[in-house]
Each structure stands twice: as C-alpha cells, then as structure tokens.
C-alpha cells in the first residue's frame, strides 16, 4: 500500500525508510518486517518479508531483511 500512494504518516515513513517493522499491528501475538523489491525503473515487484511470534521480534532482524531486499533489487536492475 505504501508504494501505491497510500496516504498517512506510517506510509510516508515506509516510503522514506524502505522498510516496515511492526509488532502487534494486526494481531497482538505476531510481528513482521518487510522491505520492498524493485526492478529497473523503480517498479515495485514484491517484498522480502519475515514474520514471527511477537515475543521473538528483535530490531536486529531488520537489517538482514533490508539487505536481502537490496540484493534482490540490485539483481533486478533497481535501486533500494
């Protein structure tokens, strides 16, 4: 939604930071991290996502998700 033009502070932050890391936003017991994947022309083609029980979430999980999205984006000719 963030990259399809959704309005709101959370979507602005996701577009700026190129990552969403949320705990308990849909269900109190779940957490997730997602980073967009782009191809040439900065076209959004997917996302790398990690989901887990909320009690296992650590901020240290964010960097590997972003790095995986960066690598895949680069292979597709995009930039993250």
Secondary structure, DSSP 8 states (H G I E B T S, - for coil): -GGGT--SHHHHHHHHHS-EEEESSSSTTEEEEEEEEEEGGGEEEEEEEEEEEGGG--THHHHHHHHHHHHHHHHTB---
